[in-house]
Amino acid sequence: MSETVPATPAAERRRPGGVAVFLVVAFLVTWAIWLPILVEAQTVGLDEMPWTFFLASMGPLCGAVAAAAWEGGGRGIAAWARRAFSVRFRWVWWLAGVGMPLAYLAIAWVTVFAVEGSWPDAGGFGLTEKLSGLAWPLVALVWVLTFGLGEESGWRGWLLPALSRRMSPFWAALVVGGVWIAWHAPAFFFNPTYMEMGAGIVGWMLALVCGSFLLAWMTLGAGGSIVPVLLWHAGFDLLTAADQAAGLIASTISAIVMAQGVLSAWLLWRHARRSRAEAGRGILSEAPAAHPAAREKERE
């Protein structure tokens, strides 16, 4: 795993207030687009999910662009884009971004067969009433270009590295998880998937925090690129947001992600402790050099 998310070249000229700009723009864009949907759902009801539901996922992306521009202007945006969308990372992270969702699919289907005695309907794979009429490859493309690109450009593409300049990646991932939960708040008043959760919302929040740790670990491993987590996020949505996933498939995949998240959190915590220890040893080893008088006394 890479030690840290690479800093932008304009780090020393960074204008303060970027995190505040990011949060305001990310939440404002998404919530402003979701508000009419919420009002319609609470008054006359929704016949089907409008396309603007997916458009609202661009809020974090807009927040990232606005914050990068605020901190460093055009050069700040270019530096953010070069890092966030870089494909110069080890092949193992391509495997993680694509392979993990495929593994989730295999495990979930085997679980369904073991519990129910029959395989899930392959014809219903990936299909959702939110995108009625679209075959699963097009559904997958929509997830990639909306909640994959829109969310990850902001959460892991900008907010995680910005917070990692102030705290360890462990704590940065935890904060991102909390922000991620709050950003979804309006959806609990119009999205049937969320409205039907009931007490399950607690498990959903835990899963999201665990997902934040897992995706932070992947982003750090890929040197700050969000390409692997973008693919992972889209694959996860394709599997868990499908109509046939309600129940056993979604819960199985969520359980796997939670286990991975706990492991990732431990790895990030261990990394933070090791970094602090190494920093402490560095200070001690440099101490004599910082005091010429001490060296002079040693020569005597």
N, C-alpha and C positions, 0 to 999 in steps of 0.2 A: 504494500500500500504506500502511495506517495506520502511524504511527511506532511505537506501542507498544500492547500490550494494555491497555485502560483499567483503572486501579486501582479497587478497590472503595472505597466511601465510608468503610468502617471500617478503611482501610489503617493509620492511625496507631494504632489500638487493637488491631492484630492480635496475637494471642497466638503466641509462638514455638513451633516444633515441628510446624507443619502438614504439611510435606513428609514427615516421619517417620510421622505419623498416616496420611496418604494411602497411603504405600507399604505399611504394615503391613496396613491394612484391605483395600486393593485386592488384594494378593497372598493374604491369608488367606481372603477370601471365595471367590475363584476357585479357588485350590488345594484348599480344603476340599471344594468341590463336585466338582472333577475327580478327587480322590483315589479315591473308590469306583469311578469309571469306569476309572481306571488299573489298580486292583487286579483288577477283573473282566477287563480286556483281557489282563493278564499271567498270569492263572490259567486261566480257562475260555474266554476269548475273547469278543468282542462280536459278537452276531448283527446288531445295528443300533445306531446311535448314539442313546443315550437323550436325552430332552428336556433333561435337566440339563446337557448339554454347552453348550446355548445359554443356559441360566439363569446359568451361571458367568461369562458375559460382563458381568454386572452388577457384577463386582468393582470395576472402576475407578469406576463411578458411585457405588457405596457409599463408596469411598475419598474421592471428591470431596465428598459430603455430610458425611461424618465430619470431614474436614479443614476444610471451611468452618465447620462447627459448632464445632470446636475453636478456630479462630482468632477467630470473631466471633459465635458463638451463632446465634440465629434470624435476626438481621440479616445475618450473614455468609452464611448459606444463601440468603437472599432476594437479596442482592447478586450472589452467584455465579449464581443461576438467571436473574436479569434480564439479565446480560451474556451468559452461555453460550447462552441460548435466544432471544436477541433476533433479530428479523427486520428490524431497522432498519439495513440495509446496502445498498450499491449493487447494482443488478440484475445487474451482471456476475458477482457471486459466486453468485447463483442459477444463472446460466448455467454457471459453472465446476463447481458441485456436481452438476448434472444432465447438462450437455453433455459433460464429459470422459468419463464412462463410456460414453455413446452413441458418442463418437468412438473410444474403445478398441474397442468392439464392431465398428464398421464396419471399422477397420483390421485387426483380428484376423481377421474373416471374409474380407476380401479377401486377406489373407496365406495363409489356408488354401486358398482357391481357386487362388492363384498357385502354391502348392507342391504341392497334392494333385490339382488339376484338377477339384475338385467343391466345392460349398458345404457348410458344416456343416448338419446336420439341424435345421431350424427347430423341429421338434417337441420337441427335447431342450433348447431354450434355457432356461437357468436351473435346470433340474431337477437335484436331487442326492439320492443315496440317504440322506443324513443327514436329509432331510425327504421321505421317500417318500410318494407319494400326493397331494402338494400341487402345484397348478398354479403356474406361475412367478410370477403376481402375488402369491400368498400366500407363496411362498418369498421374494420381494422384501420383503414386509411383515415377515416374520420377521427378515431381515437388518437392516432398518431399526430394529426395536424391540429387537434383542439386541446384536449386535456393532457396529452403527452407534451407537445410543444409549448402550449400556453402556460401550463403550470410549471413544468420543470425549468423553463427559461428563467422563471422568477425564483422559485423556492430553492433549487439547487444551483441554478445558474448565476443568481445574483445574491440572494439573501444569505445563503450558507457561507460563501466566502467572505461576505461583508461582516458577518457576525464572527467568523473565525479570526478576523484581525483583532477582535476584542476579547475573545475567550477561546477555550479549547474547542475542537470540532465536536466533542461529546456534548458540551453545553449548547453549542451553536445548533446542533441537530435537534436537541430537546426544545429549544426556543422555536425553531422552524416548525416543529411538530405542533406546538401550541398555536402558532399563527395559522398554520394549515387548517387546524380544526375550526378556529374562529371564522376563517374565510368561508367555510361551508355553511355557516349559520342560516342564511335565508333559505337554502335548499330544504331545510327541515320543515318548511311551511308550504312547499309545493311539489317536491319530488316524492312520488309514492314510495320509492325504495327507502328513503329516509323517514318518511312519515309513519311507516309501518314498523319501525325498529322497536319502539317502546323502550324497555329497559336495556335492550340490546345496544343502545347508543353508547353505553359505557364500554362494551367490548369493541365497538367501532372506533372510539377514541383511542383506546389502547392499541388497536391494530394500526391506526394512523401514526401514532408516536413510534411504534416499532418500525413501521415502514420508513419513517423519517431517518431513523438510525441506519437501516439497511441501505437506503439510497444515498445517505451521506457517505457511508463506507465505500459504495461503488463510485461515487463522484470523486472522492479523494484518490481512490485507486486509479482512476482514469485521468489523473492529473488536472482535475477541474472541468473536464469535458462532461457535458450532460447527455451526449449521444446514447451511452448505454442505459442511463436511467429513463431517458425519453422513450426508448424502445420497451424497456421493462414496464413503465407506467401504462403505455398503450396496450401492451399484452395483458397486463393485469386487468385493465378495464374491459377488454374484449372478453375475458373469461368470466369475470365476476358480475359484470353488468348485463350479461345475456339473460334473457327470460328464463332459460332452462337452469341457470345457475342458482336461482333463489332456493335457499335451503342448504342441502348437503354440499354441493359443489363449492359455493361461495364460502361456507364456513370451514371447509377443509383447506381451501387455499389461504384463507385468512389465518388459520392456525399455523400453517407452514411459515407464512410471512412473519407472524409474531415470534416464532421460534428463531427465525433468521435475524429478526430485529434485536432480540435479546442478546444473541451472540455478537452482532455488530456493535451493540452498545458496549459490551464488555471489551471488545477489541479497541474501540475508540477511547474508552476509559483507561485501558492499560497503556495505550499510546500516549495519552495525556500525562499519565504518571511518569512514564519513562522519559518523556520530553522534559518534564520539570526536574527530574533527577539529573539528567544530562546537563541541563542549564545550570543547576546548582554546582555540579562538579566543575563546569567550565568557569564559573565565577571564582571558585576556590583555587583552581589551577592558575588563574590569571591574577590572583590577588598579589603575589609577590612582585610581579612585573609592574603592577600599578603603584608600587611604593619603592622608588629608587633608594630611599634611605635604608630600607630593610636589606636591600642587596648589598649596599656599601658596608653595613654592619656585618653581613655574612663574610665578606672578604677579609675583614679585620680578624 
